[in-house]
Amino acid sequence: MAHVFARLNGVKFEAIKQKLAEDAAEHAENGMYLEQIWRNFDNSDEVVFLFRVNDLNHCKELMKKRHSEALRNDPNAKLPELTFLDEPQA
């Protein structure tokens, strides 16, 4: 099962939680399902969250495109650091 782990700094937990809820339908259309969201206990301005994804390659390309667009519109946009995770096949 593939996942994407995201870390976002300099943000408020409630704002990110609300944004992820607003974007849930669009995420689902792209095979991305939010499984968990956390606030860093030691740094309240850091939020981490985990998506389960159907197609890791599709998700990776989509995120690359979306982040490029966001930076084009706002070079100072706060974007999450993404880690793409996959279970090795036995």
N, CA, C and O atoms as CSV, one atom per row, in Angstrom:
chain,resi,resn,atom,element,x,y,z
A,1,MET,N,N,0.851,-1.176,0.000
A,1,MET,CA,C,0.000,0.000,0.000
A,1,MET,C,C,0.893,1.236,0.000
A,1,MET,O,O,1.855,1.322,0.764
A,2,ALA,N,N,0.569,2.173,-0.851
A,2,ALA,CA,C,1.367,3.391,-0.999
A,2,ALA,C,C,0.800,4.503,-0.123
A,2,ALA,O,O,-0.406,4.595,0.105
A,3,HIS,N,N,1.713,5.342,0.358
A,3,HIS,CA,C,1.340,6.486,1.192
A,3,HIS,C,C,2.189,7.687,0.817
A,3,HIS,O,O,3.258,7.557,0.220
A,4,VAL,N,N,1.689,8.854,1.180
A,4,VAL,CA,C,2.464,10.081,1.084
A,4,VAL,C,C,2.436,10.721,2.465
A,4,VAL,O,O,1.375,10.991,3.027
A,5,PHE,N,N,3.631,10.956,2.993
A,5,PHE,CA,C,3.801,11.624,4.277
A,5,PHE,C,C,4.167,13.069,3.979
A,5,PHE,O,O,5.095,13.334,3.215
A,6,ALA,N,N,3.443,13.998,4.578
A,6,ALA,CA,C,3.659,15.422,4.305
A,6,ALA,C,C,3.980,16.164,5.593
A,6,ALA,O,O,3.383,15.910,6.639
A,7,ARG,N,N,4.928,17.080,5.502
A,7,ARG,CA,C,5.318,17.930,6.635
A,7,ARG,C,C,5.242,19.372,6.160
A,7,ARG,O,O,5.787,19.727,5.115
A,8,LEU,N,N,4.557,20.194,6.945
A,8,LEU,CA,C,4.346,21.590,6.591
A,8,LEU,C,C,4.665,22.455,7.802
A,8,LEU,O,O,4.104,22.254,8.879
A,9,ASN,N,N,5.561,23.412,7.627
A,9,ASN,CA,C,5.997,24.285,8.722
A,9,ASN,C,C,5.438,25.686,8.564
A,9,ASN,O,O,5.112,26.126,7.461
A,10,GLY,N,N,5.334,26.382,9.701
A,10,GLY,CA,C,4.903,27.768,9.691
A,10,GLY,C,C,3.427,27.935,9.421
A,10,GLY,O,O,3.008,28.939,8.846
A,11,VAL,N,N,2.631,26.958,9.832
A,11,VAL,CA,C,1.190,26.969,9.591
A,11,VAL,C,C,0.449,26.646,10.886
A,11,VAL,O,O,1.028,26.153,11.854
A,12,LYS,N,N,-0.826,26.934,10.871
A,12,LYS,CA,C,-1.682,26.619,12.009
A,12,LYS,C,C,-2.451,25.326,11.727
A,12,LYS,O,O,-2.973,25.122,10.631
A,13,PHE,N,N,-2.506,24.471,12.726
A,13,PHE,CA,C,-3.141,23.166,12.599
A,13,PHE,C,C,-4.574,23.277,12.080
A,13,PHE,O,O,-4.934,22.601,11.117
A,14,GLU,N,N,-5.389,24.117,12.702
A,14,GLU,CA,C,-6.798,24.210,12.321
A,14,GLU,C,C,-6.976,24.658,10.875
A,14,GLU,O,O,-7.876,24.180,10.184
A,15,ALA,N,N,-6.124,25.576,10.413
A,15,ALA,CA,C,-6.220,26.046,9.027
A,15,ALA,C,C,-5.916,24.914,8.047
A,15,ALA,O,O,-6.597,24.773,7.031
A,16,ILE,N,N,-4.902,24.115,8.346
A,16,ILE,CA,C,-4.535,23.005,7.455
A,16,ILE,C,C,-5.598,21.914,7.518
A,16,ILE,O,O,-5.957,21.337,6.492
A,17,LYS,N,N,-6.095,21.632,8.701
A,17,LYS,CA,C,-7.153,20.622,8.850
A,17,LYS,C,C,-8.378,21.029,8.034
A,17,LYS,O,O,-8.973,20.189,7.359
A,18,GLN,N,N,-8.759,22.290,8.085
A,18,GLN,CA,C,-9.907,22.782,7.328
A,18,GLN,C,C,-9.645,22.706,5.825
A,18,GLN,O,O,-10.526,22.298,5.069
A,19,LYS,N,N,-8.448,23.092,5.384
A,19,LYS,CA,C,-8.103,23.050,3.961
A,19,LYS,C,C,-8.136,21.614,3.432
A,19,LYS,O,O,-8.629,21.364,2.332
A,20,LEU,N,N,-7.615,20.687,4.212
A,20,LEU,CA,C,-7.634,19.285,3.790
A,20,LEU,C,C,-9.071,18.763,3.711
A,20,LEU,O,O,-9.389,17.975,2.820
A,21,ALA,N,N,-9.929,19.185,4.617
A,21,ALA,CA,C,-11.336,18.787,4.568
A,21,ALA,C,C,-12.003,19.363,3.322
A,21,ALA,O,O,-12.763,18.667,2.650
A,22,GLU,N,N,-11.726,20.622,3.008
A,22,GLU,CA,C,-12.288,21.261,1.825
A,22,GLU,C,C,-11.836,20.563,0.549
A,22,GLU,O,O,-12.601,20.472,-0.411
A,23,ASP,N,N,-10.607,20.071,0.531
A,23,ASP,CA,C,-10.034,19.453,-0.667
A,23,ASP,C,C,-10.252,17.940,-0.735
A,23,ASP,O,O,-9.768,17.297,-1.666
A,24,ALA,N,N,-10.967,17.360,0.229
A,24,ALA,CA,C,-11.108,15.902,0.315
A,24,ALA,C,C,-11.711,15.293,-0.950
A,24,ALA,O,O,-11.241,14.252,-1.410
A,25,ALA,N,N,-12.734,15.913,-1.517
A,25,ALA,CA,C,-13.365,15.350,-2.720
A,25,ALA,C,C,-12.398,15.351,-3.903
A,25,ALA,O,O,-12.312,14.371,-4.643
A,26,GLU,N,N,-11.673,16.454,-4.074
A,26,GLU,CA,C,-10.692,16.528,-5.164
A,26,GLU,C,C,-9.570,15.515,-4.946
A,26,GLU,O,O,-9.122,14.864,-5.890
A,27,HIS,N,N,-9.122,15.388,-3.707
A,27,HIS,CA,C,-8.090,14.387,-3.409
A,27,HIS,C,C,-8.594,12.989,-3.761
A,27,HIS,O,O,-7.875,12.205,-4.380
A,28,ALA,N,N,-9.831,12.679,-3.367
A,28,ALA,CA,C,-10.392,11.353,-3.636
A,28,ALA,C,C,-10.487,11.084,-5.139
A,28,ALA,O,O,-10.243,9.963,-5.585
A,29,GLU,N,N,-10.840,12.107,-5.916
A,29,GLU,CA,C,-10.891,11.954,-7.378
A,29,GLU,C,C,-9.535,11.545,-7.940
A,29,GLU,O,O,-9.452,10.913,-8.993
A,30,ASN,N,N,-8.473,11.914,-7.225
A,30,ASN,CA,C,-7.116,11.592,-7.663
A,30,ASN,C,C,-6.514,10.427,-6.878
A,30,ASN,O,O,-5.302,10.214,-6.904
A,31,GLY,N,N,-7.366,9.678,-6.180
A,31,GLY,CA,C,-6.908,8.479,-5.482
A,31,GLY,C,C,-6.083,8.756,-4.244
A,31,GLY,O,O,-5.219,7.959,-3.879
A,32,MET,N,N,-6.344,9.884,-3.592
A,32,MET,CA,C,-5.614,10.256,-2.375
A,32,MET,C,C,-6.616,10.359,-1.217
A,32,MET,O,O,-7.631,11.048,-1.325
A,33,TYR,N,N,-6.325,9.673,-0.119
A,33,TYR,CA,C,-7.251,9.626,1.009
A,33,TYR,C,C,-6.503,9.950,2.296
A,33,TYR,O,O,-5.593,9.226,2.699
A,34,LEU,N,N,-6.896,11.042,2.929
A,34,LEU,CA,C,-6.257,11.460,4.170
A,34,LEU,C,C,-6.536,10.425,5.248
A,34,LEU,O,O,-7.691,10.108,5.532
A,35,GLU,N,N,-5.472,9.899,5.849
A,35,GLU,CA,C,-5.634,8.916,6.913
A,35,GLU,C,C,-5.428,9.525,8.290
A,35,GLU,O,O,-6.091,9.133,9.251
A,36,GLN,N,N,-4.520,10.472,8.390
A,36,GLN,CA,C,-4.220,11.039,9.707
A,36,GLN,C,C,-3.588,12.412,9.546
A,36,GLN,O,O,-2.897,12.687,8.565
A,37,ILE,N,N,-3.838,13.266,10.533
A,37,ILE,CA,C,-3.197,14.572,10.587
A,37,ILE,C,C,-2.771,14.801,12.034
A,37,ILE,O,O,-3.512,14.493,12.968
A,38,TRP,N,N,-1.567,15.346,12.206
A,38,TRP,CA,C,-1.022,15.593,13.541
A,38,TRP,C,C,-0.422,16.987,13.619
A,38,TRP,O,O,0.003,17.558,12.614
A,39,ARG,N,N,-0.396,17.519,14.822
A,39,ARG,CA,C,0.349,18.745,15.116
A,39,ARG,C,C,1.572,18.302,15.908
A,39,ARG,O,O,1.467,17.492,16.829
A,40,ASN,N,N,2.721,18.834,15.547
A,40,ASN,CA,C,3.961,18.514,16.246
A,40,ASN,C,C,3.867,19.034,17.676
A,40,ASN,O,O,3.652,20.226,17.891
A,41,PHE,N,N,4.021,18.168,18.628
A,41,PHE,CA,C,3.924,18.517,20.047
A,41,PHE,C,C,4.961,19.567,20.431
A,41,PHE,O,O,4.669,20.461,21.226
A,42,ASP,N,N,6.160,19.472,19.880
A,42,ASP,CA,C,7.260,20.376,20.231
A,42,ASP,C,C,7.305,21.639,19.377
A,42,ASP,O,O,8.043,22.572,19.696
A,43,ASN,N,N,6.529,21.681,18.301
A,43,ASN,CA,C,6.507,22.842,17.414
A,43,ASN,C,C,5.072,22.990,16.895
A,43,ASN,O,O,4.699,22.355,15.909
A,44,SER,N,N,4.281,23.819,17.553
A,44,SER,CA,C,2.856,23.914,17.228
A,44,SER,C,C,2.585,24.491,15.838
A,44,SER,O,O,1.451,24.436,15.363
A,45,ASP,N,N,3.605,25.043,15.179
A,45,ASP,CA,C,3.449,25.561,13.823
A,45,ASP,C,C,3.879,24.554,12.760
A,45,ASP,O,O,4.067,24.912,11.598
A,46,GLU,N,N,4.033,23.292,13.165
A,46,GLU,CA,C,4.351,22.230,12.210
A,46,GLU,C,C,3.213,21.210,12.221
A,46,GLU,O,O,2.795,20.723,13.272
A,47,VAL,N,N,2.731,20.908,11.029
A,47,VAL,CA,C,1.658,19.934,10.858
A,47,VAL,C,C,2.185,18.829,9.954
A,47,VAL,O,O,2.839,19.095,8.945
A,48,VAL,N,N,1.895,17.598,10.323
A,48,VAL,CA,C,2.246,16.458,9.476
A,48,VAL,C,C,0.974,15.668,9.204
A,48,VAL,O,O,0.089,15.575,10.054
A,49,PHE,N,N,0.901,15.105,8.007
A,49,PHE,CA,C,-0.283,14.324,7.667
A,49,PHE,C,C,0.099,13.205,6.722
A,49,PHE,O,O,1.145,13.232,6.074
A,50,LEU,N,N,-0.791,12.212,6.663
A,50,LEU,CA,C,-0.533,10.999,5.908
A,50,LEU,C,C,-1.713,10.703,4.991
A,50,LEU,O,O,-2.862,10.640,5.429
A,51,PHE,N,N,-1.404,10.523,3.712
A,51,PHE,CA,C,-2.386,10.110,2.719
A,51,PHE,C,C,-2.117,8.671,2.312
A,51,PHE,O,O,-0.961,8.274,2.163
A,52,ARG,N,N,-3.166,7.893,2.133
A,52,ARG,CA,C,-3.082,6.611,1.442
A,52,ARG,C,C,-3.372,6.933,-0.016
A,52,ARG,O,O,-4.308,7.678,-0.306
A,53,VAL,N,N,-2.590,6.389,-0.935
A,53,VAL,CA,C,-2.780,6.708,-2.348
A,53,VAL,C,C,-2.914,5.429,-3.176
A,53,VAL,O,O,-2.295,4.406,-2.883
A,54,ASN,N,N,-3.737,5.522,-4.210
A,54,ASN,CA,C,-3.945,4.374,-5.095
A,54,ASN,C,C,-2.781,4.186,-6.059
A,54,ASN,O,O,-2.368,3.057,-6.325
A,55,ASP,N,N,-2.251,5.285,-6.582
A,55,ASP,CA,C,-1.207,5.223,-7.608
A,55,ASP,C,C,-0.121,6.231,-7.243
A,55,ASP,O,O,-0.297,7.437,-7.414
A,56,LEU,N,N,0.977,5.733,-6.751
A,56,LEU,CA,C,2.048,6.597,-6.267
A,56,LEU,C,C,2.642,7.450,-7.387
A,56,LEU,O,O,2.943,8.623,-7.165
A,57,ASN,N,N,2.812,6.895,-8.564
A,57,ASN,CA,C,3.367,7.665,-9.684
A,57,ASN,C,C,2.439,8.804,-10.084
A,57,ASN,O,O,2.893,9.924,-10.319
A,58,HIS,N,N,1.148,8.525,-10.163
A,58,HIS,CA,C,0.167,9.562,-10.495
A,58,HIS,C,C,0.188,10.666,-9.446
A,58,HIS,O,O,0.190,11.851,-9.778
A,59,CYS,N,N,0.205,10.273,-8.192
A,59,CYS,CA,C,0.214,11.247,-7.093
A,59,CYS,C,C,1.475,12.107,-7.148
A,59,CYS,O,O,1.407,13.323,-6.970
A,60,LYS,N,N,2.599,11.492,-7.389
A,60,LYS,CA,C,3.872,12.217,-7.447
A,60,LYS,C,C,3.852,13.258,-8.565
A,60,LYS,O,O,4.265,14.399,-8.361
A,61,GLU,N,N,3.374,12.868,-9.738
A,61,GLU,CA,C,3.288,13.808,-10.863
A,61,GLU,C,C,2.289,14.926,-10.583
A,61,GLU,O,O,2.548,16.088,-10.898
A,62,LEU,N,N,1.156,14.578,-9.996
A,62,LEU,CA,C,0.147,15.574,-9.668
A,62,LEU,C,C,0.692,16.591,-8.670
A,62,LEU,O,O,0.492,17.794,-8.840
A,63,MET,N,N,1.371,16.124,-7.644
A,63,MET,CA,C,1.926,17.031,-6.636
A,63,MET,C,C,3.009,17.926,-7.229
A,63,MET,O,O,3.102,19.104,-6.884
A,64,LYS,N,N,3.824,17.373,-8.113
A,64,LYS,CA,C,4.850,18.164,-8.780
A,64,LYS,C,C,4.203,19.292,-9.582
A,64,LYS,O,O,4.657,20.436,-9.541
A,65,LYS,N,N,3.140,18.956,-10.311
A,65,LYS,CA,C,2.428,19.949,-11.117
A,65,LYS,C,C,1.775,21.004,-10.223
A,65,LYS,O,O,1.916,22.201,-10.475
A,66,ARG,N,N,1.066,20.570,-9.187
A,66,ARG,CA,C,0.368,21.509,-8.297
A,66,ARG,C,C,1.345,22.427,-7.569
A,66,ARG,O,O,1.080,23.620,-7.423
A,67,HIS,N,N,2.459,21.888,-7.115
A,67,HIS,CA,C,3.431,22.706,-6.404
A,67,HIS,C,C,4.098,23.705,-7.344
A,67,HIS,O,O,4.374,24.837,-6.947
A,68,SER,N,N,4.358,23.300,-8.581
A,68,SER,CA,C,4.925,24.230,-9.568
A,68,SER,C,C,3.962,25.376,-9.840
A,68,SER,O,O,4.373,26.534,-9.912
A,69,GLU,N,N,2.683,25.056,-9.992
A,69,GLU,CA,C,1.661,26.088,-10.219
A,69,GLU,C,C,1.576,27.037,-9.025
A,69,GLU,O,O,1.498,28.254,-9.196
A,70,ALA,N,N,1.590,26.484,-7.831
A,70,ALA,CA,C,1.498,27.305,-6.616
A,70,ALA,C,C,2.682,28.259,-6.517
A,70,ALA,O,O,2.512,29.425,-6.160
A,71,LEU,N,N,3.877,27.773,-6.832
A,71,LEU,CA,C,5.071,28.622,-6.758
A,71,LEU,C,C,5.085,29.673,-7.862
A,71,LEU,O,O,5.621,30.765,-7.673
A,72,ARG,N,N,4.505,29.353,-9.005
A,72,ARG,CA,C,4.391,30.337,-10.078
A,72,ARG,C,C,3.480,31.483,-9.640
A,72,ARG,O,O,3.763,32.649,-9.913
A,73,ASN,N,N,2.388,31.144,-8.960
A,73,ASN,CA,C,1.440,32.147,-8.485
A,73,ASN,C,C,1.952,32.912,-7.274
A,73,ASN,O,O,1.647,34.093,-7.107
A,74,ASP,N,N,2.730,32.243,-6.428
A,74,ASP,CA,C,3.266,32.863,-5.215
A,74,ASP,C,C,4.600,32.206,-4.888
A,74,ASP,O,O,4.624,31.114,-4.321
A,75,PRO,N,N,5.714,32.855,-5.236
A,75,PRO,CA,C,7.026,32.265,-4.984
A,75,PRO,C,C,7.298,31.977,-3.505
A,75,PRO,O,O,8.215,31.222,-3.181
A,76,ASN,N,N,6.508,32.572,-2.611
A,76,ASN,CA,C,6.685,32.345,-1.177
A,76,ASN,C,C,5.634,31.407,-0.594
A,76,ASN,O,O,5.464,31.348,0.623
A,77,ALA,N,N,4.927,30.674,-1.452
A,77,ALA,CA,C,3.879,29.761,-0.982
A,77,ALA,C,C,4.467,28.724,-0.034
A,77,ALA,O,O,5.558,28.202,-0.261
A,78,LYS,N,N,3.736,28.441,1.019
A,78,LYS,CA,C,4.148,27.399,1.969
A,78,LYS,C,C,3.622,26.070,1.453
A,78,LYS,O,O,2.416,25.826,1.425
A,79,LEU,N,N,4.541,25.229,1.050
A,79,LEU,CA,C,4.188,23.927,0.498
A,79,LEU,C,C,4.754,22.835,1.383
A,79,LEU,O,O,5.815,23.006,1.982
A,80,PRO,N,N,4.055,21.715,1.470
A,80,PRO,CA,C,4.565,20.637,2.306
A,80,PRO,C,C,5.772,19.942,1.682
A,80,PRO,O,O,5.914,19.855,0.463
A,81,GLU,N,N,6.619,19.460,2.558
A,81,GLU,CA,C,7.702,18.562,2.148
A,81,GLU,C,C,7.066,17.182,2.072
A,81,GLU,O,O,6.461,16.718,3.039
A,82,LEU,N,N,7.200,16.526,0.928
A,82,LEU,CA,C,6.527,15.251,0.703
A,82,LEU,C,C,7.520,14.102,0.687
A,82,LEU,O,O,8.619,14.212,0.142
A,83,THR,N,N,7.110,12.997,1.297
A,83,THR,CA,C,7.852,11.746,1.236
A,83,THR,C,C,6.903,10.696,0.695
A,83,THR,O,O,5.836,10.457,1.262
A,84,PHE,N,N,7.297,10.068,-0.407
A,84,PHE,CA,C,6.460,9.046,-1.052
A,84,PHE,C,C,6.902,7.679,-0.557
A,84,PHE,O,O,8.072,7.313,-0.667
A,85,LEU,N,N,5.955,6.931,-0.013
A,85,LEU,CA,C,6.255,5.656,0.662
A,85,LEU,C,C,5.541,4.507,-0.026
A,85,LEU,O,O,4.370,4.613,-0.389
A,86,ASP,N,N,6.256,3.414,-0.199
A,86,ASP,CA,C,5.666,2.236,-0.824
A,86,ASP,C,C,6.166,1.003,-0.101
A,86,ASP,O,O,7.310,0.954,0.350
A,87,GLU,N,N,5.303,0.010,0.004
A,87,GLU,CA,C,5.722,-1.266,0.588
A,87,GLU,C,C,6.385,-2.092,-0.498
A,87,GLU,O,O,5.828,-2.258,-1.583
A,88,PRO,N,N,7.566,-2.608,-0.214
A,88,PRO,CA,C,8.209,-3.456,-1.219
A,88,PRO,C,C,7.417,-4.752,-1.418
A,88,PRO,O,O,6.855,-5.311,-0.476
A,89,GLN,N,N,7.392,-5.201,-2.646
A,89,GLN,CA,C,6.698,-6.452,-2.958
A,89,GLN,C,C,7.557,-7.625,-2.526
A,89,GLN,O,O,8.760,-7.652,-2.785
A,90,ALA,N,N,6.947,-8.577,-1.878
A,90,ALA,CA,C,7.693,-9.757,-1.368
A,90,ALA,C,C,7.959,-10.735,-2.470
A,90,ALA,O,O,8.569,-11.778,-2.236
